[in-house]
Amino acid sequence: MHTYTGRIDCKVETEDYIYLFEFKRDESAEEALNQIDDKDYALSFVADSRKLFKIGVSFDSEERKLIGWEVSESN
């Protein structure tokens, strides 16, 4: 999903929840989560009554696996 500051890697919407994912390769999950905040990716959903979760995910390209994730909840 494109925003005015960039592109959200993945958005999942259900009846009660919105999940915003940012994926990073060879960077920390914290950096991914920070990008969601720094680029205001959640701004498009401030008027939405559903609970919003921001999720940063980190992958290791050498080991070819997921190495971490962090979750932040917004209202």
PyMOL Python script that loads the backbone (N, CA, C, O; Angstrom):
from pymol import cmd

cmd.read_pdbstr("""\
ATOM      1  N   MET A   1       0.846  -1.176   0.000  1.00  0.00           N
ATOM      2  CA  MET A   1       0.000   0.000   0.000  1.00  0.00           C
ATOM      3  C   MET A   1       0.890   1.237   0.000  1.00  0.00           C
ATOM      4  O   MET A   1       1.771   1.375   0.849  1.00  0.00           O
ATOM      5  N   HIS A   2       0.663   2.122  -0.938  1.00  0.00           N
ATOM      6  CA  HIS A   2       1.453   3.349  -1.021  1.00  0.00           C
ATOM      7  C   HIS A   2       0.864   4.420  -0.112  1.00  0.00           C
ATOM      8  O   HIS A   2      -0.353   4.560   0.010  1.00  0.00           O
ATOM      9  N   THR A   3       1.763   5.172   0.523  1.00  0.00           N
ATOM     10  CA  THR A   3       1.369   6.317   1.337  1.00  0.00           C
ATOM     11  C   THR A   3       2.107   7.537   0.798  1.00  0.00           C
ATOM     12  O   THR A   3       2.881   7.422  -0.153  1.00  0.00           O
ATOM     13  N   TYR A   4       1.879   8.687   1.385  1.00  0.00           N
ATOM     14  CA  TYR A   4       2.566   9.889   0.916  1.00  0.00           C
ATOM     15  C   TYR A   4       4.050   9.891   1.288  1.00  0.00           C
ATOM     16  O   TYR A   4       4.812  10.704   0.763  1.00  0.00           O
ATOM     17  N   THR A   5       4.475   8.988   2.189  1.00  0.00           N
ATOM     18  CA  THR A   5       5.882   8.948   2.611  1.00  0.00           C
ATOM     19  C   THR A   5       6.612   7.683   2.185  1.00  0.00           C
ATOM     20  O   THR A   5       7.815   7.561   2.414  1.00  0.00           O
ATOM     21  N   GLY A   6       5.906   6.739   1.571  1.00  0.00           N
ATOM     22  CA  GLY A   6       6.554   5.489   1.181  1.00  0.00           C
ATOM     23  C   GLY A   6       5.541   4.402   0.887  1.00  0.00           C
ATOM     24  O   GLY A   6       4.438   4.664   0.407  1.00  0.00           O
ATOM     25  N   ARG A   7       5.942   3.170   1.188  1.00  0.00           N
ATOM     26  CA  ARG A   7       5.088   2.028   0.879  1.00  0.00           C
ATOM     27  C   ARG A   7       5.071   1.072   2.063  1.00  0.00           C
ATOM     28  O   ARG A   7       6.122   0.655   2.551  1.00  0.00           O
ATOM     29  N   ILE A   8       3.870   0.727   2.523  1.00  0.00           N
ATOM     30  CA  ILE A   8       3.713  -0.280   3.571  1.00  0.00           C
ATOM     31  C   ILE A   8       3.947  -1.639   2.919  1.00  0.00           C
ATOM     32  O   ILE A   8       3.343  -1.942   1.890  1.00  0.00           O
ATOM     33  N   ASP A   9       4.826  -2.467   3.512  1.00  0.00           N
ATOM     34  CA  ASP A   9       5.141  -3.760   2.906  1.00  0.00           C
ATOM     35  C   ASP A   9       3.937  -4.692   2.874  1.00  0.00           C
ATOM     36  O   ASP A   9       3.712  -5.392   1.887  1.00  0.00           O
ATOM     37  N   CYS A  10       3.159  -4.700   3.966  1.00  0.00           N
ATOM     38  CA  CYS A  10       2.009  -5.597   4.017  1.00  0.00           C
ATOM     39  C   CYS A  10       0.968  -5.022   4.966  1.00  0.00           C
ATOM     40  O   CYS A  10       1.298  -4.552   6.055  1.00  0.00           O
ATOM     41  N   LYS A  11      -0.286  -5.062   4.546  1.00  0.00           N
ATOM     42  CA  LYS A  11      -1.402  -4.626   5.379  1.00  0.00           C
ATOM     43  C   LYS A  11      -2.427  -5.747   5.398  1.00  0.00           C
ATOM     44  O   LYS A  11      -2.824  -6.252   4.348  1.00  0.00           O
ATOM     45  N   VAL A  12      -2.858  -6.136   6.599  1.00  0.00           N
ATOM     46  CA  VAL A  12      -3.896  -7.152   6.745  1.00  0.00           C
ATOM     47  C   VAL A  12      -5.025  -6.523   7.549  1.00  0.00           C
ATOM     48  O   VAL A  12      -4.806  -5.991   8.637  1.00  0.00           O
ATOM     49  N   GLU A  13      -6.233  -6.592   7.002  1.00  0.00           N
ATOM     50  CA  GLU A  13      -7.393  -6.031   7.679  1.00  0.00           C
ATOM     51  C   GLU A  13      -8.410  -7.119   7.970  1.00  0.00           C
ATOM     52  O   GLU A  13      -8.712  -7.949   7.113  1.00  0.00           O
ATOM     53  N   THR A  14      -8.938  -7.108   9.195  1.00  0.00           N
ATOM     54  CA  THR A  14     -10.038  -7.984   9.571  1.00  0.00           C
ATOM     55  C   THR A  14     -11.171  -7.096  10.079  1.00  0.00           C
ATOM     56  O   THR A  14     -11.056  -5.870  10.065  1.00  0.00           O
ATOM     57  N   GLU A  15     -12.228  -7.691  10.511  1.00  0.00           N
ATOM     58  CA  GLU A  15     -13.367  -6.933  11.014  1.00  0.00           C
ATOM     59  C   GLU A  15     -12.989  -6.078  12.221  1.00  0.00           C
ATOM     60  O   GLU A  15     -13.505  -4.972  12.382  1.00  0.00           O
ATOM     61  N   ASP A  16     -12.088  -6.584  13.072  1.00  0.00           N
ATOM     62  CA  ASP A  16     -11.746  -5.901  14.318  1.00  0.00           C
ATOM     63  C   ASP A  16     -10.330  -5.338  14.381  1.00  0.00           C
ATOM     64  O   ASP A  16     -10.028  -4.540  15.268  1.00  0.00           O
ATOM     65  N   TYR A  17      -9.452  -5.738  13.454  1.00  0.00           N
ATOM     66  CA  TYR A  17      -8.041  -5.388  13.574  1.00  0.00           C
ATOM     67  C   TYR A  17      -7.447  -4.954  12.235  1.00  0.00           C
ATOM     68  O   TYR A  17      -7.922  -5.324  11.162  1.00  0.00           O
ATOM     69  N   ILE A  18      -6.381  -4.146  12.350  1.00  0.00           N
ATOM     70  CA  ILE A  18      -5.536  -3.802  11.204  1.00  0.00           C
ATOM     71  C   ILE A  18      -4.102  -4.125  11.607  1.00  0.00           C
ATOM     72  O   ILE A  18      -3.652  -3.733  12.684  1.00  0.00           O
ATOM     73  N   TYR A  19      -3.386  -4.839  10.743  1.00  0.00           N
ATOM     74  CA  TYR A  19      -1.995  -5.194  10.988  1.00  0.00           C
ATOM     75  C   TYR A  19      -1.144  -4.571   9.886  1.00  0.00           C
ATOM     76  O   TYR A  19      -1.380  -4.805   8.700  1.00  0.00           O
ATOM     77  N   LEU A  20      -0.150  -3.773  10.287  1.00  0.00           N
ATOM     78  CA  LEU A  20       0.794  -3.196   9.332  1.00  0.00           C
ATOM     79  C   LEU A  20       2.144  -3.858   9.542  1.00  0.00           C
ATOM     80  O   LEU A  20       2.680  -3.843  10.650  1.00  0.00           O
ATOM     81  N   PHE A  21       2.693  -4.435   8.488  1.00  0.00           N
ATOM     82  CA  PHE A  21       3.974  -5.128   8.554  1.00  0.00           C
ATOM     83  C   PHE A  21       5.032  -4.360   7.781  1.00  0.00           C
ATOM     84  O   PHE A  21       4.774  -3.844   6.694  1.00  0.00           O
ATOM     85  N   GLU A  22       6.222  -4.292   8.355  1.00  0.00           N
ATOM     86  CA  GLU A  22       7.399  -3.783   7.641  1.00  0.00           C
ATOM     87  C   GLU A  22       8.462  -4.871   7.747  1.00  0.00           C
ATOM     88  O   GLU A  22       8.804  -5.307   8.846  1.00  0.00           O
ATOM     89  N   PHE A  23       8.982  -5.305   6.604  1.00  0.00           N
ATOM     90  CA  PHE A  23       9.970  -6.371   6.556  1.00  0.00           C
ATOM     91  C   PHE A  23      11.352  -5.789   6.268  1.00  0.00           C
ATOM     92  O   PHE A  23      11.506  -4.914   5.417  1.00  0.00           O
ATOM     93  N   LYS A  24      12.351  -6.290   6.990  1.00  0.00           N
ATOM     94  CA  LYS A  24      13.735  -5.877   6.771  1.00  0.00           C
ATOM     95  C   LYS A  24      14.612  -7.106   6.579  1.00  0.00           C
ATOM     96  O   LYS A  24      14.433  -8.130   7.236  1.00  0.00           O
ATOM     97  N   ARG A  25      15.561  -6.978   5.666  1.00  0.00           N
ATOM     98  CA  ARG A  25      16.549  -8.035   5.447  1.00  0.00           C
ATOM     99  C   ARG A  25      17.877  -7.542   6.005  1.00  0.00           C
ATOM    100  O   ARG A  25      18.373  -6.482   5.623  1.00  0.00           O
ATOM    101  N   ASP A  26      18.444  -8.329   6.914  1.00  0.00           N
ATOM    102  CA  ASP A  26      19.741  -8.022   7.526  1.00  0.00           C
ATOM    103  C   ASP A  26      19.717  -6.709   8.318  1.00  0.00           C
ATOM    104  O   ASP A  26      20.750  -6.057   8.472  1.00  0.00           O
ATOM    105  N   GLU A  27      18.580  -6.338   8.803  1.00  0.00           N
ATOM    106  CA  GLU A  27      18.405  -5.218   9.724  1.00  0.00           C
ATOM    107  C   GLU A  27      17.506  -5.702  10.854  1.00  0.00           C
ATOM    108  O   GLU A  27      16.875  -6.753  10.747  1.00  0.00           O
ATOM    109  N   SER A  28      17.451  -4.941  11.923  1.00  0.00           N
ATOM    110  CA  SER A  28      16.689  -5.397  13.087  1.00  0.00           C
ATOM    111  C   SER A  28      15.186  -5.173  12.908  1.00  0.00           C
ATOM    112  O   SER A  28      14.746  -4.332  12.124  1.00  0.00           O
ATOM    113  N   ALA A  29      14.426  -5.951  13.659  1.00  0.00           N
ATOM    114  CA  ALA A  29      12.978  -5.781  13.688  1.00  0.00           C
ATOM    115  C   ALA A  29      12.628  -4.418  14.267  1.00  0.00           C
ATOM    116  O   ALA A  29      11.628  -3.816  13.876  1.00  0.00           O
ATOM    117  N   GLU A  30      13.436  -3.932  15.187  1.00  0.00           N
ATOM    118  CA  GLU A  30      13.220  -2.606  15.767  1.00  0.00           C
ATOM    119  C   GLU A  30      13.329  -1.523  14.693  1.00  0.00           C
ATOM    120  O   GLU A  30      12.547  -0.572  14.692  1.00  0.00           O
ATOM    121  N   GLU A  31      14.286  -1.660  13.787  1.00  0.00           N
ATOM    122  CA  GLU A  31      14.421  -0.703  12.690  1.00  0.00           C
ATOM    123  C   GLU A  31      13.189  -0.730  11.789  1.00  0.00           C
ATOM    124  O   GLU A  31      12.725   0.309  11.320  1.00  0.00           O
ATOM    125  N   ALA A  32      12.673  -1.919  11.556  1.00  0.00           N
ATOM    126  CA  ALA A  32      11.460  -2.046  10.744  1.00  0.00           C
ATOM    127  C   ALA A  32      10.287  -1.359  11.432  1.00  0.00           C
ATOM    128  O   ALA A  32       9.529  -0.631  10.791  1.00  0.00           O
ATOM    129  N   LEU A  33      10.136  -1.584  12.717  1.00  0.00           N
ATOM    130  CA  LEU A  33       9.062  -0.960  13.481  1.00  0.00           C
ATOM    131  C   LEU A  33       9.228   0.558  13.510  1.00  0.00           C
ATOM    132  O   LEU A  33       8.250   1.297  13.398  1.00  0.00           O
ATOM    133  N   ASN A  34      10.458   1.016  13.658  1.00  0.00           N
ATOM    134  CA  ASN A  34      10.720   2.452  13.640  1.00  0.00           C
ATOM    135  C   ASN A  34      10.333   3.090  12.308  1.00  0.00           C
ATOM    136  O   ASN A  34       9.871   4.230  12.278  1.00  0.00           O
ATOM    137  N   GLN A  35      10.519   2.364  11.211  1.00  0.00           N
ATOM    138  CA  GLN A  35      10.154   2.904   9.899  1.00  0.00           C
ATOM    139  C   GLN A  35       8.650   3.143   9.817  1.00  0.00           C
ATOM    140  O   GLN A  35       8.210   4.141   9.247  1.00  0.00           O
ATOM    141  N   ILE A  36       7.871   2.243  10.378  1.00  0.00           N
ATOM    142  CA  ILE A  36       6.418   2.425  10.380  1.00  0.00           C
ATOM    143  C   ILE A  36       6.066   3.744  11.070  1.00  0.00           C
ATOM    144  O   ILE A  36       5.214   4.495  10.594  1.00  0.00           O
ATOM    145  N   ASP A  37       6.732   4.017  12.197  1.00  0.00           N
ATOM    146  CA  ASP A  37       6.475   5.264  12.931  1.00  0.00           C
ATOM    147  C   ASP A  37       7.070   6.480  12.224  1.00  0.00           C
ATOM    148  O   ASP A  37       6.409   7.509  12.083  1.00  0.00           O
ATOM    149  N   ASP A  38       8.320   6.356  11.782  1.00  0.00           N
ATOM    150  CA  ASP A  38       9.007   7.491  11.156  1.00  0.00           C
ATOM    151  C   ASP A  38       8.307   7.974   9.884  1.00  0.00           C
ATOM    152  O   ASP A  38       8.294   9.169   9.589  1.00  0.00           O
ATOM    153  N   LYS A  39       7.734   7.044   9.145  1.00  0.00           N
ATOM    154  CA  LYS A  39       7.083   7.407   7.890  1.00  0.00           C
ATOM    155  C   LYS A  39       5.567   7.538   8.027  1.00  0.00           C
ATOM    156  O   LYS A  39       4.853   7.657   7.032  1.00  0.00           O
ATOM    157  N   ASP A  40       5.082   7.516   9.275  1.00  0.00           N
ATOM    158  CA  ASP A  40       3.650   7.728   9.550  1.00  0.00           C
ATOM    159  C   ASP A  40       2.737   6.791   8.771  1.00  0.00           C
ATOM    160  O   ASP A  40       1.677   7.210   8.306  1.00  0.00           O
ATOM    161  N   TYR A  41       3.129   5.537   8.622  1.00  0.00           N
ATOM    162  CA  TYR A  41       2.302   4.592   7.882  1.00  0.00           C
ATOM    163  C   TYR A  41       0.934   4.391   8.518  1.00  0.00           C
ATOM    164  O   TYR A  41      -0.028   4.090   7.811  1.00  0.00           O
ATOM    165  N   ALA A  42       0.821   4.550   9.833  1.00  0.00           N
ATOM    166  CA  ALA A  42      -0.458   4.337  10.525  1.00  0.00           C
ATOM    167  C   ALA A  42      -1.395   5.535  10.395  1.00  0.00           C
ATOM    168  O   ALA A  42      -2.567   5.443  10.760  1.00  0.00           O
ATOM    169  N   LEU A  43      -0.898   6.646   9.886  1.00  0.00           N
ATOM    170  CA  LEU A  43      -1.694   7.868   9.799  1.00  0.00           C
ATOM    171  C   LEU A  43      -2.990   7.666   9.011  1.00  0.00           C
ATOM    172  O   LEU A  43      -4.006   8.281   9.336  1.00  0.00           O
ATOM    173  N   SER A  44      -2.971   6.839   8.007  1.00  0.00           N
ATOM    174  CA  SER A  44      -4.155   6.597   7.184  1.00  0.00           C
ATOM    175  C   SER A  44      -5.284   5.926   7.958  1.00  0.00           C
ATOM    176  O   SER A  44      -6.421   5.878   7.487  1.00  0.00           O
ATOM    177  N   PHE A  45      -4.975   5.411   9.137  1.00  0.00           N
ATOM    178  CA  PHE A  45      -5.954   4.624   9.883  1.00  0.00           C
ATOM    179  C   PHE A  45      -6.382   5.267  11.202  1.00  0.00           C
ATOM    180  O   PHE A  45      -7.041   4.610  12.008  1.00  0.00           O
ATOM    181  N   VAL A  46      -6.030   6.529  11.447  1.00  0.00           N
ATOM    182  CA  VAL A  46      -6.343   7.164  12.734  1.00  0.00           C
ATOM    183  C   VAL A  46      -7.845   7.285  12.978  1.00  0.00           C
ATOM    184  O   VAL A  46      -8.281   7.237  14.128  1.00  0.00           O
ATOM    185  N   ALA A  47      -8.632   7.439  11.940  1.00  0.00           N
ATOM    186  CA  ALA A  47     -10.077   7.559  12.103  1.00  0.00           C
ATOM    187  C   ALA A  47     -10.781   6.199  12.141  1.00  0.00           C
ATOM    188  O   ALA A  47     -11.990   6.125  12.363  1.00  0.00           O
ATOM    189  N   ASP A  48     -10.025   5.138  11.925  1.00  0.00           N
ATOM    190  CA  ASP A  48     -10.596   3.790  11.911  1.00  0.00           C
ATOM    191  C   ASP A  48     -10.761   3.304  13.349  1.00  0.00           C
ATOM    192  O   ASP A  48      -9.850   3.460  14.162  1.00  0.00           O
ATOM    193  N   SER A  49     -11.909   2.720  13.666  1.00  0.00           N
ATOM    194  CA  SER A  49     -12.188   2.276  15.039  1.00  0.00           C
ATOM    195  C   SER A  49     -11.537   0.937  15.383  1.00  0.00           C
ATOM    196  O   SER A  49     -11.541   0.528  16.544  1.00  0.00           O
ATOM    197  N   ARG A  50     -10.983   0.257  14.388  1.00  0.00           N
ATOM    198  CA  ARG A  50     -10.358  -1.034  14.662  1.00  0.00           C
ATOM    199  C   ARG A  50      -9.023  -0.856  15.381  1.00  0.00           C
ATOM    200  O   ARG A  50      -8.364   0.175  15.249  1.00  0.00           O
ATOM    201  N   LYS A  51      -8.639  -1.877  16.142  1.00  0.00           N
ATOM    202  CA  LYS A  51      -7.349  -1.865  16.840  1.00  0.00           C
ATOM    203  C   LYS A  51      -6.239  -2.079  15.811  1.00  0.00           C
ATOM    204  O   LYS A  51      -6.337  -2.941  14.938  1.00  0.00           O
ATOM    205  N   LEU A  52      -5.173  -1.268  15.936  1.00  0.00           N
ATOM    206  CA  LEU A  52      -4.071  -1.296  14.973  1.00  0.00           C
ATOM    207  C   LEU A  52      -2.818  -1.888  15.612  1.00  0.00           C
ATOM    208  O   LEU A  52      -2.423  -1.495  16.710  1.00  0.00           O
ATOM    209  N   PHE A  53      -2.207  -2.826  14.918  1.00  0.00           N
ATOM    210  CA  PHE A  53      -0.946  -3.410  15.344  1.00  0.00           C
ATOM    211  C   PHE A  53       0.105  -3.114  14.293  1.00  0.00           C
ATOM    212  O   PHE A  53      -0.121  -3.328  13.102  1.00  0.00           O
ATOM    213  N   LYS A  54       1.262  -2.620  14.735  1.00  0.00           N
ATOM    214  CA  LYS A  54       2.404  -2.378  13.857  1.00  0.00           C
ATOM    215  C   LYS A  54       3.423  -3.469  14.149  1.00  0.00           C
ATOM    216  O   LYS A  54       3.777  -3.703  15.305  1.00  0.00           O
ATOM    217  N   ILE A  55       3.895  -4.135  13.099  1.00  0.00           N
ATOM    218  CA  ILE A  55       4.764  -5.303  13.270  1.00  0.00           C
ATOM    219  C   ILE A  55       6.011  -5.147  12.410  1.00  0.00           C
ATOM    220  O   ILE A  55       5.925  -5.034  11.187  1.00  0.00           O
ATOM    221  N   GLY A  56       7.168  -5.141  13.059  1.00  0.00           N
ATOM    222  CA  GLY A  56       8.446  -5.115  12.378  1.00  0.00           C
ATOM    223  C   GLY A  56       9.024  -6.515  12.344  1.00  0.00           C
ATOM    224  O   GLY A  56       9.073  -7.195  13.370  1.00  0.00           O
ATOM    225  N   VAL A  57       9.464  -6.953  11.168  1.00  0.00           N
ATOM    226  CA  VAL A  57       9.958  -8.323  10.981  1.00  0.00           C
ATOM    227  C   VAL A  57      11.345  -8.263  10.357  1.00  0.00           C
ATOM    228  O   VAL A  57      11.592  -7.488   9.433  1.00  0.00           O
ATOM    229  N   SER A  58      12.245  -9.093  10.875  1.00  0.00           N
ATOM    230  CA  SER A  58      13.626  -9.125  10.398  1.00  0.00           C
ATOM    231  C   SER A  58      13.980 -10.512   9.862  1.00  0.00           C
ATOM    232  O   SER A  58      13.679 -11.533  10.480  1.00  0.00           O
ATOM    233  N   PHE A  59      14.626 -10.517   8.699  1.00  0.00           N
ATOM    234  CA  PHE A  59      15.088 -11.762   8.078  1.00  0.00           C
ATOM    235  C   PHE A  59      16.603 -11.717   7.929  1.00  0.00           C
ATOM    236  O   PHE A  59      17.176 -10.657   7.673  1.00  0.00           O
ATOM    237  N   ASP A  60      17.247 -12.862   8.088  1.00  0.00           N
ATOM    238  CA  ASP A  60      18.687 -13.009   7.877  1.00  0.00           C
ATOM    239  C   ASP A  60      18.891 -13.636   6.502  1.00  0.00           C
ATOM    240  O   ASP A  60      18.485 -14.775   6.270  1.00  0.00           O
ATOM    241  N   SER A  61      19.518 -12.896   5.591  1.00  0.00           N
ATOM    242  CA  SER A  61      19.683 -13.402   4.221  1.00  0.00           C
ATOM    243  C   SER A  61      20.720 -14.520   4.136  1.00  0.00           C
ATOM    244  O   SER A  61      20.622 -15.384   3.265  1.00  0.00           O
ATOM    245  N   GLU A  62      21.696 -14.514   5.017  1.00  0.00           N
ATOM    246  CA  GLU A  62      22.721 -15.566   4.984  1.00  0.00           C
ATOM    247  C   GLU A  62      22.152 -16.894   5.468  1.00  0.00           C
ATOM    248  O   GLU A  62      22.377 -17.937   4.853  1.00  0.00           O
ATOM    249  N   GLU A  63      21.414 -16.849   6.571  1.00  0.00           N
ATOM    250  CA  GLU A  63      20.826 -18.079   7.115  1.00  0.00           C
ATOM    251  C   GLU A  63      19.458 -18.381   6.505  1.00  0.00           C
ATOM    252  O   GLU A  63      18.901 -19.460   6.704  1.00  0.00           O
ATOM    253  N   ARG A  64      18.927 -17.410   5.757  1.00  0.00           N
ATOM    254  CA  ARG A  64      17.657 -17.568   5.048  1.00  0.00           C
ATOM    255  C   ARG A  64      16.517 -17.942   5.990  1.00  0.00           C
ATOM    256  O   ARG A  64      15.786 -18.908   5.771  1.00  0.00           O
ATOM    257  N   LYS A  65      16.392 -17.126   7.061  1.00  0.00           N
ATOM    258  CA  LYS A  65      15.306 -17.392   7.999  1.00  0.00           C
ATOM    259  C   LYS A  65      14.904 -16.115   8.729  1.00  0.00           C
ATOM    260  O   LYS A  65      15.635 -15.124   8.746  1.00  0.00           O
ATOM    261  N   LEU A  66      13.738 -16.171   9.321  1.00  0.00           N
ATOM    262  CA  LEU A  66      13.240 -15.078  10.148  1.00  0.00           C
ATOM    263  C   LEU A  66      14.035 -15.068  11.441  1.00  0.00           C
ATOM    264  O   LEU A  66      14.209 -16.111  12.071  1.00  0.00           O
ATOM    265  N   ILE A  67      14.525 -13.888  11.847  1.00  0.00           N
ATOM    266  CA  ILE A  67      15.349 -13.837  13.060  1.00  0.00           C
ATOM    267  C   ILE A  67      14.740 -12.987  14.155  1.00  0.00           C
ATOM    268  O   ILE A  67      15.248 -12.982  15.277  1.00  0.00           O
ATOM    269  N   GLY A  68      13.668 -12.268  13.864  1.00  0.00           N
ATOM    270  CA  GLY A  68      13.063 -11.487  14.929  1.00  0.00           C
ATOM    271  C   GLY A  68      11.851 -10.710  14.477  1.00  0.00           C
ATOM    272  O   GLY A  68      11.645 -10.472  13.287  1.00  0.00           O
ATOM    273  N   TRP A  69      11.046 -10.316  15.460  1.00  0.00           N
ATOM    274  CA  TRP A  69       9.895  -9.457  15.183  1.00  0.00           C
ATOM    275  C   TRP A  69       9.569  -8.667  16.442  1.00  0.00           C
ATOM    276  O   TRP A  69       9.848  -9.100  17.560  1.00  0.00           O
ATOM    277  N   GLU A  70       8.984  -7.523  16.237  1.00  0.00           N
ATOM    278  CA  GLU A  70       8.528  -6.668  17.330  1.00  0.00           C
ATOM    279  C   GLU A  70       7.137  -6.162  16.969  1.00  0.00           C
ATOM    280  O   GLU A  70       6.828  -5.904  15.806  1.00  0.00           O
ATOM    281  N   VAL A  71       6.307  -6.027  18.001  1.00  0.00           N
ATOM    282  CA  VAL A  71       4.935  -5.603  17.807  1.00  0.00           C
ATOM    283  C   VAL A  71       4.650  -4.383  18.667  1.00  0.00           C
ATOM    284  O   VAL A  71       5.035  -4.328  19.835  1.00  0.00           O
ATOM    285  N   SER A  72       3.982  -3.419  18.086  1.00  0.00           N
ATOM    286  CA  SER A  72       3.541  -2.228  18.808  1.00  0.00           C
ATOM    287  C   SER A  72       2.053  -2.071  18.548  1.00  0.00           C
ATOM    288  O   SER A  72       1.591  -2.213  17.416  1.00  0.00           O
ATOM    289  N   GLU A  73       1.319  -1.781  19.588  1.00  0.00           N
ATOM    290  CA  GLU A  73      -0.136  -1.632  19.492  1.00  0.00           C
ATOM    291  C   GLU A  73      -0.497  -0.164  19.512  1.00  0.00           C
ATOM    292  O   GLU A  73       0.051   0.607  20.300  1.00  0.00           O
ATOM    293  N   SER A  74      -1.425   0.226  18.641  1.00  0.00           N
ATOM    294  CA  SER A  74      -1.930   1.598  18.612  1.00  0.00           C
ATOM    295  C   SER A  74      -3.439   1.568  18.762  1.00  0.00           C
ATOM    296  O   SER A  74      -4.090   0.571  18.448  1.00  0.00           O
ATOM    297  N   ASN A  75      -3.978   2.659  19.239  1.00  0.00           N
ATOM    298  CA  ASN A  75      -5.449   2.751  19.349  1.00  0.00           C
ATOM    299  C   ASN A  75      -6.015   3.598  18.252  1.00  0.00           C
ATOM    300  O   ASN A  75      -7.229   3.788  18.183  1.00  0.00           O
TER     301      ASN A  75
END
""", "prot")
cmd.dss("prot")
cmd.show_as("cartoon", "prot")
cmd.util.cbc("prot")
cmd.orient("prot")
